[in-house]
Each structure stands twice: as structure tokens, then as C-alpha cells.
Amino acid sequence: MPDKQRKIIHVDMDAFYASVEQRDNPEYRGKALVVGGSPEGRGGVVAAASYEARKFGIRSAMPSKRALALCPDLIFVYPRFAAYKEVSNHIREIFHRHTDIIEPLSLDEAYLDVTEDKQGIGSAIAIAKLTKQAIKDELNLTASAGVSINKFVAKIASDLNKPDGLAFIGPSHIEEFMEKLPVEKFYGVGRVTADKMKNMGLHTGADLKKMTEDELTKCFGKAGSFYYKIVRGIDDREVQPDRETKSVAAEDTFAYDLTQTSEMNAELDKIAKLVCARLEKYQLKGRTVTVKIKYNDFRQITRSRSLEQPVGDAETIAALAKELLLTTDPEGKKTRLLGISVSNFHEPVKLNKKDSWQLRLFEE
């Protein structure tokens, strides 16, 4: 007997951070606003942009200076991660009304497997509508949803009618849809890969479909096999509510670039305390400490040190992080982000997806 066809929903909140700020601050509504960055344009990047800001071409990860040039009246808001996390937890509670097979990807998006739903509704489209309406009624926010028989197509569908959209791509239309899809819309295809594909004459899914699996693998490595399958509507990945946690991390992007080692050390103290609190919550200790550094030109480096004995206290983690920072000769370098992770646990740690996602909250 063949396996029952899956019913997958991908829910993606609309301009999540910015929408929360506009909801909580009436003076921001209807205005071009970004979360993160620097209002003076001195370093910093945009973490999220309101739809009003997007009309000017402003996008997440854009340098503040560029965003200001596009919109001189742009409003900058410092991130409130505690508020976003609280809202995100409420959203997940809404998800759990219909299924416990939930795979969060970040604070603002998740996959739901509703093949067997708790309320016996049976229709993934109906569940998506109910979920969107509950988010709107209870949180005064909007979400977009994509519905299909696999994760890849559901994710693409959720982006089709934003904001406040809902799109269904049924099994009989998947291959036709994938053939028309521009290669840059394929999940996991970044700008560099998309450019490489276009230079090869591969502009759409239909172009990819003309190539054999061996040809695609030769050109794009393991991802080539994935492209071969997905353009034919084949995606067997399950929605995974559990995963093995390999590291516990925290990081912060600063409102302005740090140039003094003393400033960086002070921030590492704060980040180490966050990491320590998460380690303590799950009674974890690790043997490897890693420092992540991102500069204002987006160059990123990491430095690690492994110990004989596992550590979990903030003082030791911070001291190691500072030593690792010094190996990069940090004084005078414009640093926009610092992060610390602890890994190499004494035994594998299995957490539910929600907890794993929260452990890496500042890396999303």
C-alpha cells in the first residue's frame, strides 16, 4: 500500500520584526521603518524592513548607509528580541492546535505537517486559513502560507502572494510550476549559484530539467541531485520536530561598528552570559569554544579552542573568547558582530526543534 500523500504548510510571518514594531508603536504605522542598523549610517545592517521601506528597495542585510541613501526619512528601531520571541511562542501555540509535527526555521517561519491534524479537519488549505486568521485575531499580525505535498513547494508557495497571502500548489500542477520557476527562486540557490546557472544557459526549472542528474552533480555538487529531484516535484524530506543539537550559541549585531578591544570584550562578557544561561537550562557543558567575528565589509572569521575538560560557566567562556579575539588583532578593526558558541558536548544532545531553535536565537 503506498504511503499517504503528505499535507505540508509553510507559514511565514510578514516583515516580522518590523510588523511587531509597527503594531506596538502606532507612530510607526504606514512609515518606512527598519529594525537594526544605524540611523547615522555608521555601520550596521538592516535586520528587517517594513513593506513601506521595501518600496524604496530596502531589504534585510543591506548596509545602513545604503538604506539611508534610498530613503533619507527612514526610521531605525533597535531590535527587541524578547518581544519577538514572546510573539513567536504564541504563534507556535497556534500551530500546536492543529499538529505537533512542526519544524521551526527561525522566529518567524515554520513547516507544519497536517497530514493527520488534531481537530480532524482534513483540509490543509482550511487549516492554513484558520492559522492565519488566529494570528491576525490574537496577535494583530499577518502571515502568509503555502500549501503543497512537500516542503520545497510549500515554501515557495508561501512567498507568492505576500503579504497576508495563501497559495496552494496541488500535485498535478507541481512539475508545470517548477518548470516555469526562475532559478533564483529555487530555495537554496544564492546569487552566486544563480549567476553560474544563467551563465550556463539555465534560467528556469525547465532548463534544469534538460540536464541529467550526473551533469547537475558535476556542476553543483550534492545540491545537483536535489535540483534534479525537486524540478520534478520530488522532495521526500520530512518535517522534523527534533534534531541533534551540536552547539549552543549567541551573537549580537551592533548599532555601530566597534573599534576598541575594550568595547569588544565588554560585549563578549554579555554574550558569554547568554550562552551560559542556555547551557545551564539544558545542563550542558562543552569542550570547544568558538568566537565569530563579522567586520563592516561583511568579511567573517571564526577562531576556536578545544579543552580537555568541558566548560559551562560564563567567566571561563568569556575569558577564552577574549583570548581568541586577541589572536585576530582586533584593535582598530571595524567590528559589526560578535558571537560565541560552545560545542563538543560530552554526549549527543537531542532536543525538540523549538528548544534547538531557541538555543540559536541570536543566530537567526
C-alpha positions as CSV (number, residue, x, y, z in Angstrom):
1,M,0.0,0.0,0.0
2,P,1.6,3.4,-1.0
3,D,2.4,5.9,1.7
4,K,-0.3,8.5,2.3
5,Q,0.4,11.8,0.5
6,R,1.7,14.4,2.8
7,K,-0.1,17.7,3.5
8,I,2.5,20.4,4.3
9,I,2.0,24.0,5.2
10,H,4.8,26.6,5.3
11,V,3.9,29.6,7.4
12,D,6.0,32.8,7.0
13,M,5.2,35.9,9.0
14,D,5.1,39.2,7.0
15,A,8.0,41.6,7.7
16,F,8.0,40.1,11.2
17,Y,10.3,42.3,13.3
18,A,9.1,45.5,11.6
19,S,5.5,44.5,11.8
20,V,5.8,43.9,15.6
21,E,7.3,47.3,16.0
22,Q,4.5,49.0,13.9
23,R,1.9,47.1,15.9
24,D,3.3,48.2,19.3
25,N,4.1,51.8,18.2
26,P,1.2,53.5,16.4
27,E,3.5,56.3,15.3
28,Y,5.5,53.9,13.1
29,R,2.5,52.7,11.2
30,G,2.5,53.4,7.5
31,K,6.1,54.6,7.6
32,A,9.3,53.3,6.2
33,L,11.0,51.6,9.1
34,V,13.8,49.1,9.6
35,V,14.9,47.1,12.6
36,G,18.6,47.2,13.3
37,G,21.2,49.2,11.6
38,S,22.4,52.7,12.4
39,P,20.4,56.0,11.9
40,E,23.6,57.8,11.2
41,G,24.6,55.3,8.6
42,R,27.8,54.4,10.6
43,G,27.9,50.7,10.1
44,G,25.2,48.3,11.0
45,V,22.9,46.4,8.7
46,V,19.2,46.1,8.3
47,A,17.7,43.2,10.1
48,A,14.2,43.7,8.8
49,A,12.3,46.2,6.7
50,S,8.7,47.2,6.7
51,Y,6.8,47.0,3.5
52,E,6.8,50.8,3.3
53,A,10.6,50.6,3.4
54,R,10.7,47.9,0.8
55,K,9.1,50.2,-1.7
56,F,12.4,52.1,-1.7
57,G,14.3,49.0,-2.5
58,I,15.4,48.4,1.1
59,R,16.0,44.8,2.1
60,S,17.4,42.8,5.1
61,A,21.2,42.6,5.3
62,M,21.5,45.9,3.5
63,P,24.1,48.3,5.0
64,S,22.5,51.2,6.9
65,K,24.3,53.7,4.7
66,R,22.8,52.3,1.6
67,A,19.3,52.2,3.2
68,L,19.6,55.8,4.2
69,A,20.6,56.8,0.7
70,L,17.5,55.1,-0.7
71,C,15.2,56.7,1.9
72,P,16.6,59.7,3.9
73,D,13.5,59.7,6.2
74,L,13.9,56.1,7.2
75,I,13.1,55.2,10.8
76,F,15.6,53.0,12.6
77,V,14.5,50.9,15.6
78,Y,16.7,48.9,17.9
79,P,15.7,45.1,17.9
80,R,13.6,43.8,20.9
81,F,14.4,40.1,20.7
82,A,12.5,39.4,23.9
83,A,9.3,40.8,22.4
84,Y,9.8,38.9,19.1
85,K,10.4,35.7,21.0
86,E,7.2,36.2,23.0
87,V,5.2,36.7,19.9
88,S,6.9,33.7,18.2
89,N,6.0,31.5,21.1
90,H,2.3,32.5,20.8
91,I,2.4,31.7,17.1
92,R,3.8,28.2,17.8
93,E,1.0,27.7,20.3
94,I,-1.4,28.4,17.5
95,F,0.4,25.9,15.3
96,H,0.1,23.2,18.0
97,R,-3.7,23.5,18.0
98,H,-3.6,21.6,14.7
99,T,-0.4,19.5,14.8
100,D,2.7,18.7,16.8
101,I,4.8,17.9,13.7
102,I,6.3,21.4,13.5
103,E,9.7,22.4,12.2
104,P,10.6,26.0,13.0
105,L,13.2,27.5,10.7
106,S,13.5,30.8,12.6
107,L,11.5,33.1,14.8
108,D,9.1,33.9,12.0
109,E,8.6,30.8,9.9
110,A,7.9,27.1,10.2
111,Y,6.8,24.0,8.4
112,L,3.7,22.1,9.6
113,D,2.8,18.6,8.7
114,V,-1.0,18.3,8.9
115,T,-1.4,15.0,7.1
116,E,-3.1,13.9,10.3
117,D,-4.4,17.0,12.1
118,K,-5.6,17.1,15.7
119,Q,-9.0,18.5,15.0
120,G,-9.8,16.2,12.2
121,I,-10.3,19.0,9.7
122,G,-8.7,17.1,6.9
123,S,-8.0,20.0,4.6
124,A,-4.6,21.7,4.7
125,I,-6.0,24.8,3.0
126,A,-8.6,25.1,5.7
127,I,-6.0,24.7,8.4
128,A,-3.8,27.3,6.8
129,K,-6.8,29.7,6.7
130,L,-7.6,29.1,10.4
131,T,-4.0,29.5,11.4
132,K,-3.7,32.8,9.5
133,Q,-6.9,34.1,11.0
134,A,-5.9,33.2,14.6
135,I,-2.6,35.0,14.1
136,K,-4.5,38.1,12.9
137,D,-7.2,37.9,15.6
138,E,-4.9,37.2,18.6
139,L,-1.7,39.0,17.7
140,N,-2.8,41.7,15.2
141,L,-0.2,40.5,12.7
142,T,-0.4,38.9,9.3
143,A,1.2,35.7,7.9
144,S,1.5,34.2,4.5
145,A,1.1,30.5,3.9
146,G,2.0,28.0,1.2
147,V,0.3,24.6,1.0
148,S,1.5,21.6,-1.0
149,I,2.6,18.0,-0.7
150,N,6.3,18.7,0.1
151,K,8.4,21.2,2.0
152,F,10.1,22.8,-1.0
153,V,7.0,23.6,-2.9
154,A,5.1,24.8,0.2
155,K,8.0,27.2,1.0
156,I,8.0,28.7,-2.5
157,A,4.1,28.9,-2.4
158,S,4.2,31.0,0.8
159,D,6.1,33.7,-1.0
160,L,3.8,34.0,-4.0
161,N,1.1,36.3,-2.6
162,K,2.8,38.2,0.2
163,P,1.7,39.9,2.4
164,D,-1.2,38.1,4.0
165,G,-1.2,35.6,1.2
166,L,-2.3,32.0,0.8
167,A,-1.2,29.8,-2.2
168,F,-1.9,26.1,-2.9
169,I,0.1,24.2,-5.4
170,G,-1.5,20.8,-5.9
171,P,0.3,17.6,-7.0
172,S,-0.9,17.8,-10.6
173,H,0.5,21.3,-11.1
174,I,3.9,20.9,-9.3
175,E,6.0,20.0,-12.3
176,E,4.5,22.7,-14.5
177,F,5.0,25.2,-11.8
178,M,8.6,24.1,-11.2
179,E,9.4,24.3,-14.9
180,K,8.4,28.0,-15.1
181,L,10.2,28.9,-11.9
182,P,13.3,31.2,-12.3
183,V,16.4,29.5,-10.9
184,E,17.0,32.3,-8.4
185,K,13.6,31.4,-6.8
186,F,14.8,27.9,-6.0
187,Y,15.3,27.6,-2.3
188,G,19.0,27.3,-1.5
189,V,20.1,28.9,-4.8
190,G,22.0,32.1,-3.8
191,R,23.1,34.9,-6.1
192,V,26.5,33.3,-7.0
193,T,24.9,29.9,-7.9
194,A,22.1,31.7,-9.8
195,D,24.7,33.6,-11.8
196,K,26.6,30.4,-12.5
197,M,23.4,28.8,-13.7
198,K,22.5,31.7,-16.0
199,N,26.0,31.7,-17.5
200,M,25.4,28.1,-18.4
201,G,22.1,29.0,-20.1
202,L,20.0,27.7,-17.2
203,H,17.3,30.3,-16.5
204,T,14.3,28.3,-15.4
205,G,13.3,24.9,-13.9
206,A,12.6,23.7,-17.4
207,D,16.3,24.4,-18.3
208,L,17.5,22.5,-15.3
209,K,15.2,19.6,-16.3
210,K,17.1,19.1,-19.5
211,M,20.2,18.1,-17.6
212,T,20.9,14.7,-16.3
213,E,21.5,14.1,-12.6
214,D,25.1,13.3,-13.2
215,E,25.6,16.6,-15.1
216,L,24.0,18.6,-12.4
217,T,26.0,16.9,-9.7
218,K,29.2,17.5,-11.6
219,C,28.4,21.2,-11.9
220,F,26.8,21.8,-8.4
221,G,28.0,19.0,-6.2
222,K,25.5,17.3,-3.9
223,A,23.0,20.1,-4.5
224,G,22.8,19.0,-8.1
225,S,20.9,15.8,-7.1
226,F,18.5,17.9,-5.1
227,Y,17.8,20.2,-8.1
228,Y,17.3,17.1,-10.3
229,K,14.6,15.8,-8.0
230,I,12.9,19.0,-7.0
231,V,12.4,20.2,-10.5
232,R,10.4,17.0,-11.0
233,G,8.4,17.7,-7.8
234,I,10.2,15.1,-5.7
235,D,11.1,16.1,-2.2
236,D,11.0,13.3,0.4
237,R,12.3,15.4,3.3
238,E,10.1,15.0,6.4
239,V,9.0,17.8,8.7
240,Q,11.4,17.3,11.5
241,P,10.4,18.4,15.0
242,D,13.6,17.0,16.5
243,R,17.2,17.4,15.8
244,E,20.5,16.7,17.5
245,T,22.0,19.9,19.0
246,K,25.7,20.2,18.2
247,S,26.3,23.7,19.7
248,V,24.8,26.4,21.9
249,A,25.4,29.9,20.6
250,A,24.5,33.6,21.0
251,E,25.6,36.6,19.0
252,D,24.8,40.2,18.6
253,T,24.9,42.8,15.8
254,F,25.8,46.2,17.0
255,A,24.1,49.5,16.2
256,Y,27.5,51.0,15.3
257,D,30.9,49.4,14.5
258,L,33.2,48.6,17.4
259,T,36.8,49.5,17.0
260,Q,38.3,49.2,20.5
261,T,39.2,45.9,22.1
262,S,37.8,47.0,25.4
263,E,34.4,47.6,23.8
264,M,34.5,44.2,22.2
265,N,35.5,42.5,25.5
266,A,32.5,44.1,27.2
267,E,30.2,42.7,24.6
268,L,31.8,39.3,24.8
269,D,31.1,39.3,28.6
270,K,27.4,39.9,27.8
271,I,27.2,37.2,25.1
272,A,29.0,34.7,27.3
273,K,26.4,35.2,30.0
274,L,23.6,34.4,27.4
275,V,25.4,31.3,26.3
276,C,26.0,30.2,29.9
277,A,22.3,30.7,30.7
278,R,21.3,28.4,27.8
279,L,23.9,25.8,28.8
280,E,22.6,25.8,32.4
281,K,19.0,25.4,31.3
282,Y,19.8,22.2,29.5
283,Q,22.6,21.1,31.9
284,L,25.2,21.2,29.1
285,K,29.0,21.7,29.0
286,G,31.2,21.7,26.0
287,R,34.9,21.3,25.3
288,T,35.1,23.7,22.3
289,V,34.6,27.4,22.4
290,T,34.3,29.4,19.2
291,V,34.3,33.1,18.6
292,K,32.6,34.5,15.5
293,I,33.6,38.0,14.2
294,K,32.0,39.9,11.3
295,Y,33.5,43.1,10.1
296,N,31.8,46.1,8.5
297,D,32.8,44.9,5.0
298,F,30.8,41.6,5.7
299,R,34.0,39.6,6.0
300,Q,33.6,36.9,8.6
301,I,36.1,34.8,10.6
302,T,35.9,32.3,13.4
303,R,38.5,31.2,16.0
304,S,38.2,28.1,18.1
305,R,39.9,26.4,21.1
306,S,39.2,22.9,22.4
307,L,39.9,21.9,26.1
308,E,40.5,18.7,27.9
309,Q,37.6,19.3,30.2
310,P,34.1,20.6,29.3
311,V,33.2,24.1,30.4
312,G,29.9,25.8,31.1
313,D,30.5,28.9,33.3
314,A,30.3,32.4,31.9
315,E,33.6,33.5,33.4
316,T,35.6,30.8,31.6
317,I,33.8,31.1,28.4
318,A,34.3,34.9,28.3
319,A,38.0,34.6,29.1
320,L,38.5,32.0,26.3
321,A,36.5,34.2,23.9
322,K,38.7,37.2,24.7
323,E,41.9,35.2,24.2
324,L,40.6,34.0,20.8
325,L,39.6,37.6,19.9
326,L,43.1,38.8,20.6
327,T,44.5,36.3,18.1
328,T,42.8,38.4,15.4
329,D,44.5,41.6,16.3
330,P,41.1,43.4,16.8
331,E,42.2,46.9,17.8
332,G,41.0,49.4,15.2
333,K,39.1,47.0,13.1
334,K,35.5,47.9,12.4
335,T,33.6,45.0,14.0
336,R,29.8,44.8,13.4
337,L,29.0,41.5,15.0
338,L,30.4,39.2,17.7
339,G,29.3,35.7,18.6
340,I,30.2,32.8,20.9
341,S,29.3,29.2,20.6
342,V,30.1,26.2,22.8
343,S,30.2,22.7,21.2
344,N,31.7,19.3,21.5
345,F,29.4,18.2,24.3
346,H,30.3,15.1,26.4
347,E,27.4,13.3,24.8
348,P,24.9,13.9,21.9
349,V,22.0,16.1,22.9
350,K,18.6,15.5,21.5
351,L,16.2,18.4,21.9
352,N,12.9,19.2,20.3
353,K,13.0,21.6,17.4
354,K,11.6,24.5,19.4
355,D,14.4,24.3,22.0
356,S,17.1,23.8,19.5
357,W,15.9,26.8,17.6
358,Q,15.7,28.9,20.8
359,L,19.3,28.0,21.7
360,R,20.4,29.6,18.5
361,L,18.0,32.5,18.7
362,F,20.6,35.3,18.1
363,E,22.0,33.4,15.1
364,E,18.7,33.6,13.2
